[in-house]
Amino acid sequence: MIALVTGGGGFLGRRIVELLRERGDDVRVLARGSYPALVELGCECHQGDLRTPQDVAKAVAGVDVVFHVAAMAAMWGDREQIFGINVDGTRNLLSAAQNAGVQRFVYTSSPSVVYDMKDLCGVDESQPYPRKFSAVYPESKAVAEQEALAANAANFATCALRPHLIWGPRDTHIVPMLVQRARAGKLSQVGAGTNLVDVSYVDNAALAHLQAADALAPGSVVAGNPYFIGDEAPVNLWGWVRSLLERLGEPGPSRVISYPAARAIATGFECLYRLLPLSGEPLLTRFTAAQFATSHYFSHEAAGRDFGYQPTISNEEGLRRTVQWFAAHPVS
């Protein structure tokens, strides 16, 4: 099998690439940067931009399956740029894949596409998209997911996976963010600390992509459907954060603030960043405040039923591996 992985140099993408190579698949990577480590793994690397149709068309030629992992995962930023990468880039890839005769397309989505800033407890894939999004990123992912699923056809099978809060060794987002904020005394527990959330150890999320692709075919039960992906059970968010930071030898949250107070602070930050305008990202947005304070975990029953998804790495083992890796590669 020849697989194309967009964003193959990223956190999740690289692990998908490694699992594909371990089982003997040929892998092509499309990414904006160059990744010598992927070349050493035997990958064919294409440097290009999802927004450039010529780059995309060249990357998909002769491919059997596409894993579309690349995205701009910014909770704050330029709407045109985020939609350009996440939506226009997906459209380009879908069109090029169909024109090239690719039969399978696995889109990496996010549970944020159904998150309405309220508790979501064990919901399944029937949960509707919200009427209004509070951030550009989940809106862009929802639009791209819908287009990917709508492209499912008799000769072109698509599906979407929604892994939640991917973490583990080589994490460039969650663990570094928590450590840096904790060290600076800027990590605050939002809410009572009783909220439960799904997390997805990177190996579990990557394995789900391979399992979905293997079961995906035109007319199969997987074709045209989205799937929530996570570890074996939800975790208490702030208990999990404290345990992770303690094992890393870092301080825990410096204070506790109520959700209403956090939401008011986030609204103020957003207004300042829009009015001045300021560069970078606010320390807190309404979306992240809600994520910190509410429960959001999902049923993985459909993924288990339709393509045999079952987490192979427990939360405890994931913590052990993650702490071991960051001990050797400290957050700066």
Secondary structure, DSSP 8 states (H G I E B T S, - for coil): -EEEEETTTSHHHHHHHHHHHHTT-EEEEEESS--HHHHHTT-EEEE--TT-HHHHHHHHTT-SEEEE------SSS-HHHHHIIIIIHHHHHHHHHHHTT--EEEEE--GGGG--SS-EEEE-TT----SS-SSHHHHHHHHHHHHHHHT-BTTBEEEEEEE-SEESTT-SSHHHHHHHHHHTT--EEESSS--EE--EEHHHHHHHHHHHHHH--TTSTTTTEEEEE--SS-EEHHHHHHHHHHHTT----SEEE-HHHHHHHHHHHHHHHHHTT-SS--S--HHHHHHHHS-EEE--HHHHHHH-----S-HHHHHHHHHHHHHHS---
